[in-house]
Amino acid sequence: MVITFRKIIKRVVIYIFGSLSILLLIGIVIGYYFSEKGYSGQISSHFDGSKFFNPNGKSGNGIKEVFKLIHSRKPTKWIENYETFTRDTLINDNLTDSLRLVFVNHSTFLIQVDSVNILIDPIWSDRCSPIQWMGPKRNRPPGITFNSLPKIDVVLISHNHYDHLDKNTVLKLQQKFTPQFIVPLGVSHFFRRLGIENVTEIDWNKNMNVNNLKITAMPAVHFSSRGLFDRDKTLWCGFMVEGSKTIYYAGDTAYDDTIFKTIGETFPNIDVAIIPIGAYKPNWFMAPIHTSPNEAVQIHLDIKSKKAIATHFGTFALADEGQGEAGDDLRKALEYYKIPREQFLLPDEGVFYTY
């Protein structure tokens, strides 16, 4: 039987179309599987009854901008650097009246204040991804090993992105310490699906008392999702921790002068602010969701914090800035604003910082 050229082309087109359809279907199924149940509650200044939103109108980019980014990206290659200090001895409780911070890396800090041990946005996994054989890979090891942690009393989760809410780490923390998890609205569904009940949701500007500390969820400018169908179904936030010292963690956020100046007026005695500086390039794509180092310094000025310390940099290549570029740009910003470097630290992993 003679097969004409037209029939061959037709079969190729059918094969390609069929293959793409199968891949699309697989993608939808996977996207649905990893999507989390959303929050249901009263309408507020940042919740419309279905989704959360930033009151200033900023939002994460949509599919059109994502495709534009894919075609225009100029990422700088990062190099794995495991020739770095990692603390592997048990960390003692801080029984003094001082505040002690240890930078693990990315956005993970151990905060020791008033004999309470707090972890923020902990991730010890090799990748910030729903699967550990694909996705953004760790380029530096955690500054302290998981086994060196003291008993963790409280874990603060700022939002549900994979570089801030890591399933493997959460399960290990639950198994070893059973801490009090404090999360934004809607994120508790993730924990309860894992069988974790020691979790409390908190809304912006609401607070709770834990171990003699007052913990308040603070507004931030960001977005949320873990799959294709849960965009902005859960809240994002920063945290204010008040005890003998006051510590502010900005979470993942874009810059907003109203939010941060209001925080500075409401909390006039912030001892230390933990402020993100990474994943800011290209600016047209990242500015609605992340602060640049220059904007991070502006946040420090807006909230009038006595000291600031950088976070969200140096571990996962999540944007187009080069390895080490966030730190260089932070130093330039501090020089521009005539702020001493010791007032806004670029921390080293595994090192104790006492205030």
N, C-alpha and C positions, 0 to 999 in steps of 0.2 A: 504494500500500500504506500502510495506516495504522500508524504506529509509536506504540505505547502509551507512556505516561509511565514505566511499569515497565521497558520495554525500554531507554528512554533512560538511566534511572538505572543499569541493569545494564551498559550499554556504557561509561558514565562510570566506574563502579567498576572494570571490567576494564581500561580505559585507564590509570587512576591506578595500579592495582595493577601493571600491566605496566611502566609507567614507573619506579615505585619499585624494582621487581625489577631492571630494567636498570641503574639508578643504583647499587643495592646491589652488583650483580655487577661493575660497573666499579670501584667503591670497593675491593672485595676483590682484584681483579686488580692495581690500582695498589698497594694495601697489600702484596700479596705481592711485587711487583716491587721495591719499595724495602726490603724486609726483608733483613737481612744474615745470612749463615751464622753460626751460633753456635759457641761454644767447646766442645770435647770434651776432657775430661781427668779427673784424679782428683778424687774428692769431697773437699771441704775444709770449713773452718769457715764459708765463705761461698759454697760451690758444692755443689749437691745432685746433681750428675751431669747435670743438664739446664739448670738456671737458676742464676744468681747471686742472692744475697739479702743483706740487711743483718742481721748477727747480733743487733742490738737489736730486731728484729721490725718496724721501720718499713718501709714500702714506698710506692711511688708509687700514686696513687689509681686505681681501676678505672673501668669504663664508667659505673657508677651515679653515682659522684661527679662524673665529667666532665659528665654530663647535668645534674646538680644545679648545677654551676658555670655551665654555659651559661645556665641559666634565672635564676640569681641574680647574675650578674656586674654590677659597677658600675665598669667601667674608666674611668679619666680619660684624656681625649684628649691625645695627645702631638703636638707640633709639630716639624716638621723644622727643624733649626737648622744650616745649613751656613756661617753667618757665624762660623766658629771657626777656631782656628789649626790648620794642617796643615803638618807639616815635609816639605819636598820637596827637601832636599839630602842627599847621601850621608852616612850616619852612619859615622864612623870606628870602628875597633876600639878597645876599651878596653884599653890596654896597661899600665895602672897596677895597683896592688894593691887598688884600691877596687872596690866593687860598683856597677854603674850599671844603673838600670831606666828603661825608657821605656814609658809606658802608651799603647797604640795605641787601644783602647777595648773596650767590653764586657769579655771575659775575656782579651783578647790583650795580652801584655806581651813586650817585648824585654828579655832579661836578659843583661848583659855582665859576665862574671866570669872571672878567670884567663885572659884572652885567648880565651875561648869565647863565641860568640854563640848564645843560646838563644831560641827562640820558644815560648810556651805558648798552646795552643788558638787558633791563628791563623785569623782570618776577615776577608777583605777584600771579600767579596761584598756586594751591595746587600741581599740578603735571607738570613735563616737558614732555608732551606727547600730541599726537594728540587728545586724549580723556581724560576726567577728572575722569574716574572711573577705569583707568588702567595705569600703567607706573610708573616711578620713582617718589616717593612721597616726598614732602617737610618734612624735619625733624626739621626745625626751622622756626618760622614765619619771615616774612620780618622785618627788623630792624626799618623801618618806614612804617606806613600805607599809602595806596595810597592817602587817603584824606588829609594827612599832607603835600603832595608835594606842593611846590610853582609852579607858572606858568612855565611849561617846554617849553623851546625855541627850543632845539635841542635834537634829539634821535639818537644815533650812534648804528648801528647793525653790529656786526663783521662777522656773517655768519648765515645760516638758520637752524641750529640745534635747537631742541625744547627747550633746556635750555638757549638759547640765543635769539631766536625769538619766542615770545609767542603771539599767536593770540589774546587771551582774553585781555592781557595787552595792546597790540597795539591798539585795538579797544577802550578801555577805555581812553587811552592817546589822541587818535584822537578826541573822543567825547568831552573831557574836555578841551584840550589845543590846538589842531591842530598844533603840533610842526613841525619843519622841520626834516624829517627822512632822514638820510644819510646811504646808504647801499652799499655793494659791487656789482659788476656787476652781473646782472641777478636777484637779489633779489627784484627789484622793481615790478616784475610780481606778487609776493605775495601780495603786498600792493594794487596794482591796481585791483586785483581780489576782494579785500575788499572794493573797491570804494574810496581808498585813493590816491590822486594825488599829495599831498605835500611830494614827495619822490624824492630823487636824487641819482643816481648810481655813483660810483666812482671807478676807477681802482687803482692798486698799484702805489704809487709814484705820483699820481695826487692829486691836491688839489682844494679846493674851499673856498671862504670867506663867513662866516655867522656871522652876528652881531659883526663885527670887529675882529672876530677870523679867523685864517687860519687853516683849517682842512685838513689833508693829510692822505690818506689811505696807510698803511704800509704793506709790505710783511709779511706773516706768513706761517707756515708749518702745514697744516691741511687738511681737506676735507669737503665736503658738501653733504647733502641729507635730504629730508623730507619723501620720500617714496622709493619704490623699483626701480624706473625707472629714477631717477634724480640724480644719484651719480655724484658728481663733475660737475654738469651742471651750478652751480653758484659759484661765487668767495667767498673766505674767506679773512679776513684782520685784521690788527690792525689799530690804529689811532694815529696820532700826532695832538695835539691841541695846537696852538701857539697864545698867546696873551701877556699880561704882565707877565704871567708864561707859561712854556711849560710842557704839560702833555702828557705822552705816555701811551697808553693802548695796551697791546700786543695781546689782543683777546685770542682765543684758538690757541695754537701753540706748536709744538715740538721745541727742541733746534736745532739751526743751527748757528755755529760760524760765518760764512760769513755774514749772514743776520744781526745779532745783532751787530757785530763789524762795519759793514757798517752804520747801524743806528747811532751808537755812533760817527762815524766820520762825518756823515752828519748833525747830530743835537747834537752839543757839549755842549748844555746848558739845558739838560732835568732836570727840577726841581723835578718832581715826576713821577715815572714809576709804573703803575698798572700791576702786573705780576702774571699769574696763577701758582698755586702750587698743585692743586688737580687732582684726577682721573689719577694716574700714575702707578697703580699696577693691574695686573702683568706687569713688565717692558717690557717683550718681545712683548706684545700686544699693550701697551699704548705709548711706546717711540716714535713711528713714528708720533704721533698726539698730545701728551701732554708733558709738561715739569714736571719733578719731582721737589721737593723743592730745591734740590741741583742744578739742572739746572736753576731754577728760579734765584737763587743767582748768577749764572754764567752770566745770561742775564743782571742782574743789574750791574755786573762788566764790561761786554762787552760794554754796552751803556753808562757807566759812569754817571748814573743818581745820582743826589744829594741825593734823597730819593727814597725808593721803598715801595710799600704797596701790600700785598698779595690779591689775588682774586681766584675765582673758587675752593672753598673748603667749607666744613662744613654744606651744606644744603641738597643736593641730593646725595644719595649713588650711584654713577655712575661707581665705579670701586671696586677693592678688598681691598684697604687700609681701616684701621679701622677708626672709628669716632675719630677725633682729631689727627690722625696719621700725617696728612700733616703738622699741626702746630708744632708737636714735631720734625718732620724731618727738618722743616725750621729752628728751633732753633739750631739743631745739625749742619746744614750746615753753619749757621752764625758763630757758634763757631769755626768750622773748618777753615773758611776763615778769622777768627779774625775780624769780622764785628759786631759793636754794634747793639743790637736788635732794638734800636730806629732808625737805618738807614734803616731797612727793617721791617716794622711793620706788625704784624698779627692783623688786625683790628677787633674791636668789632662792632656789628650791631648797627645802630642808633646813633653812636657817631660822633661828628664833629671833623675832623682833619684839622688843619689850617697850611698853609705853606706860 
